[in-house]
Amino acid sequence: MSDGNLTLCVPRASSGQDPHQPILASSQKPTHLPPNHVLIQVDRFGFSANNITYQALGEHPHFRYFDFNYAPEAGEVSSKSHGLFPVWGFGTVEKSTHPKINEGERVYGYFAPTRYLLLPVSPADVNKHAFYVPRPHLPADRRPYNQILRCAADPQYSSDPAVEDLTMLYRPLFWTSYWCEDWLFSSNYRGGASTILISSASSKTAFCLAYLIKKRIARGELNSDTKIVGLTSKGNLEFTRGLGHYDEILEYSSFTSGSAFSHSGKDERWIYVDVASNASLNERILAHFASPYSATLAACTILGLTNLSPASDGVDSIDWGTNTFDASANSDAHPTSQFWPTFENFFMPEWLNVRKHQLSVNEIFERQNTAWKELLVDCVGWVKIDRVYGGAAVKKAYEEVAKRGLGPERGLIWNLWDAPVKKGWLRSLL
Ligand SMILES: NC(=O)c1ccc[n+]([C@@H]2O[C@H](COP(=O)([O-])OP(=O)(O)OC[C@H]3O[C@@H](n4cnc5c(N)ncnc54)[C@H](OP(=O)(O)O)[C@@H]3O)[C@@H](O)[C@H]2O)c1
């Protein structure tokens, strides 16, 4: 099918099929658009552990990542048996039946691994900066995912393809790290912390958090003695150390003998930000802090789930419990007299919802613009951009990632077209 649609679909866990085995579904390119719809040509998108988490939690009753966009009905693929993991990417509006959205517009949003995406638009929810996809079946706090940014009016946009790549890789993760740091800072790091311990330290979400804490310290807003300690796998030690965002990087198998752990004093207060969500690692961490001679573990925050794979068991029973997203309550919620802090979940859209009541929209925009500009300067060289073009090649790349996991040093940019779509893109890469 030369001008047809191509979509990378993954089996739903509930279908009983192997979730590591994606299918490339060929379907008709949508030609008829009902009123207030856009047909987006998805040029390319970023892929990281974040997308694997989306897939693993596709049918989870809280997250419902498969309910953003549905698999096509095509041959052996159907929306009942298959899901589409969301991807952050750039595209172009090829057709529009909304009077205020122009054909040819460059857009950025929460798309799907497909060539063409037909989306409804909330008729009254279109402004200069963005328009929104109505998804009334999902909780209202998912609004950031329903937003499609119009690049022409986006102060963070640059048409430079290299910047577009960095945007797809970092934007979804960086804002999680950014608002998580803001959340910690809002409670004065739970009343003061000497050390921030971060697992899956090689992941972009983790190392961006470390980077942001370092910047907070450099601005004099956090005690200059605060230490940032990362935990990672043996194979990722060198990469993570090379980033320079952590004061100490320790390996999962031997972290307690590292100097941060072995020299920590009883009167120190630590915060643990868990990006790995590895139960046995967490048991070992808690066991260390159970010693009467160890520092106090003042708070534990779950930020990521890199240890999830598309085939992880028991995903539906992951408890997303309650969040203490009341900044004023944070420090009281976990008094140090309590023996163990509970593991709290940090879910960026929920905290941002709180901040929207505390800060003006302009202040949020300004803060984000400043942080983004700084990131774009600082992040060059952190990871090597690795582009894959074409349906078959992307499917193969996905299968490799599902089988072998993701290395941190590569920033994956995928594209279901056989060659870069945007005019001039290839030329500017050469
Ligand atoms: N809470 C939120 O609102 C929110 C928002 C965005 C992202 N996140 C989460 O943050 C996490 C990190 O995402 P990312 O995109 O930043 O990751 P990434 O950069 O792709 O991270 C790759 C790292 O993940 C770990 N990893 C990868 N595959 C693994 C596997 N099969 N088993 C165990 N560990 C594996 C490894 O780190 P180590 O060797 O260092 O462990 C690897 O270096 C994801 O779980 C994502 O969903 C959460």
The ligand as a MOL file (V3000), in Angstrom:
LIG
                    3D

  0  0  0     0  0            999 V3000
M  V30 BEGIN CTAB
M  V30 COUNTS 48 52 0 0 0
M  V30 BEGIN ATOM
M  V30 1 N 5.8330 9.6440 37.0530 0
M  V30 2 C 5.7000 10.2410 35.8760 0
M  V30 3 O 4.8460 11.1380 35.6990 0
M  V30 4 C 6.6380 9.8500 34.7590 0
M  V30 5 C 6.7640 10.6280 33.6070 0
M  V30 6 C 7.7450 10.3030 32.6470 0
M  V30 7 C 8.5140 9.1430 32.8270 0
M  V30 8 N 8.3240 8.3820 33.9330 0 CHG=1
M  V30 9 C 9.0480 7.1150 34.0950 0
M  V30 10 O 10.4300 7.2470 34.2560 0
M  V30 11 C 11.0680 6.0190 33.8700 0
M  V30 12 C 12.3260 6.3150 33.0580 0
M  V30 13 O 11.9760 6.6510 31.7390 0
M  V30 14 P 13.0820 7.1990 30.7020 0
M  V30 15 O 12.3670 7.2850 29.4100 0
M  V30 16 O 13.7660 8.3540 31.3260 0 CHG=-1
M  V30 17 O 14.0990 5.9810 30.6540 0
M  V30 18 P 15.3890 5.7600 29.7150 0
M  V30 19 O 16.1620 6.9990 29.5830 0
M  V30 20 O 14.9820 5.0450 28.4910 0
M  V30 21 O 16.1210 4.7570 30.7160 0
M  V30 22 C 16.8310 3.6560 30.3610 0
M  V30 23 C 17.2690 2.9990 31.6650 0
M  V30 24 O 16.1990 2.2520 32.2520 0
M  V30 25 C 16.7270 1.1060 32.8940 0
M  V30 26 N 16.1840 -0.0440 32.1570 0
M  V30 27 C 15.8960 -0.1140 30.8660 0
M  V30 28 N 15.3960 -1.2980 30.5020 0
M  V30 29 C 15.3380 -2.0100 31.6070 0
M  V30 30 C 14.9020 -3.3110 31.8830 0
M  V30 31 N 14.4160 -4.1030 30.9300 0
M  V30 32 N 15.0080 -3.7310 33.1490 0
M  V30 33 C 15.4970 -2.9100 34.0850 0
M  V30 34 N 15.8960 -1.6390 33.8670 0
M  V30 35 C 15.8280 -1.2000 32.6450 0
M  V30 36 C 18.2330 1.1880 32.7660 0
M  V30 37 O 18.6960 1.9940 33.8540 0
M  V30 38 P 19.5380 1.4920 35.1470 0
M  V30 39 O 20.5170 0.4840 34.6820 0
M  V30 40 O 20.1850 2.7610 35.6180 0
M  V30 41 O 18.5050 0.9620 36.1000 0
M  V30 42 C 18.3720 1.9850 31.4780 0
M  V30 43 O 19.6040 2.6300 31.3780 0
M  V30 44 C 10.0170 5.2170 33.1120 0
M  V30 45 O 9.5240 4.1540 33.9090 0
M  V30 46 C 8.9480 6.2500 32.8580 0
M  V30 47 O 7.6700 5.7000 32.7110 0
M  V30 48 C 7.4150 8.7120 34.8970 0
M  V30 END ATOM
M  V30 BEGIN BOND
M  V30 1 1 1 2
M  V30 2 2 2 3
M  V30 3 1 2 4
M  V30 4 1 4 5
M  V30 5 2 4 48
M  V30 6 2 5 6
M  V30 7 1 6 7
M  V30 8 2 7 8
M  V30 9 1 8 9
M  V30 10 1 8 48
M  V30 11 1 9 10
M  V30 12 1 9 46
M  V30 13 1 10 11
M  V30 14 1 11 12
M  V30 15 1 11 44
M  V30 16 1 12 13
M  V30 17 1 13 14
M  V30 18 2 14 15
M  V30 19 1 14 16
M  V30 20 1 14 17
M  V30 21 1 17 18
M  V30 22 2 18 19
M  V30 23 1 18 20
M  V30 24 1 18 21
M  V30 25 1 21 22
M  V30 26 1 22 23
M  V30 27 1 23 24
M  V30 28 1 23 42
M  V30 29 1 24 25
M  V30 30 1 25 26
M  V30 31 1 25 36
M  V30 32 1 26 27
M  V30 33 1 26 35
M  V30 34 2 27 28
M  V30 35 1 28 29
M  V30 36 1 29 30
M  V30 37 2 29 35
M  V30 38 1 30 31
M  V30 39 2 30 32
M  V30 40 1 32 33
M  V30 41 2 33 34
M  V30 42 1 34 35
M  V30 43 1 36 37
M  V30 44 1 36 42
M  V30 45 1 37 38
M  V30 46 2 38 39
M  V30 47 1 38 40
M  V30 48 1 38 41
M  V30 49 1 42 43
M  V30 50 1 44 45
M  V30 51 1 44 46
M  V30 52 1 46 47
M  V30 END BOND
M  V30 END CTAB
M  END
